[in-house]
Amino acid sequence: MIIYHLKDLILRKSATEGRKITYANIAEATGISKITLSRMASKRGYNAGADIIEKLCIYFNTTPDELMTIIPDPPEE
């Protein structure tokens, strides 16, 4: 399962830039829809394409390691 740290990155960028960063700001700068951003931030295991991951890494000036964490699925019984 993939967990995205989008909310953490938004808080960090907001603090660094001294302004509130919204999904609308990110959508305008990256071309990623606000719905997609919301789903990434709230839905565990959301499957984002490589193009979205690349755009977010560029926007937040970060690496995929900081954007997301991969947690192994529990073994099936």
N, C-alpha and C positions, 0 to 999 in steps of 0.2 A: 504494500500500500504506500502511496505517496502522500506526504503532508507538505503543503506549501506554507511558507513563513511570510506570506504577503502582508499580513497585518503588522508583523514586527518590522518589516522593511519600510512600510508606510510610516510607522511611528518614528523610526530612526531618521528617515529622510525629512520628515516634518520638523523634527528637533534640529537637525543639522541646518536646514534652510530657514528655520524660524517662521514657517508658515504651515497652514493646514493643507495636507495632501489628501485629495479625495479620489474616488474611483473615476469621477469625471475628468480630473486632471490627468490621471494616468491614461485613460481612454483617449483623450485628445492627443497626448504626446506619443502614444504607441500604436493607436489604431485598433487596440483590443477593446471589445465591447465591455460596458459596465457589467452586464449580466455575467459574462465569462469571468471577469475579475471577482465578482461577488461569489460565484460558485467555487472558484479556486480558493478563496479565503475561508469559505465555510463548509464545503463539502469534502469530507475525507475521501481520499482516493480518486479525486477528479483527474481525468486524463487530458492534460494539455499537450498540444503538439509542440514540436521542437521550435517552430517559428514563434510561438507565444513565449516560450521559455527564453529564447534568445532576446526578444524585445524587452522582456522584463529585466533580464540581466543587464542589458545596456542601459535601460532607464534608471535602475537602482545602482548602476556601476558596481555590480557584484558578480559572483560566480554561481553556477547552478547548485553548488554545495550549500551556499547560504540561502538560496531561494527555496530549496526543498530538501526533505529528508525521506529516504526510503526505509520503510519498516517492513520486515518480512511478514507475510500473512501467517496467521497461526496454522499449524498443521491440521489437516482434515482427519477426522476420526473415522 
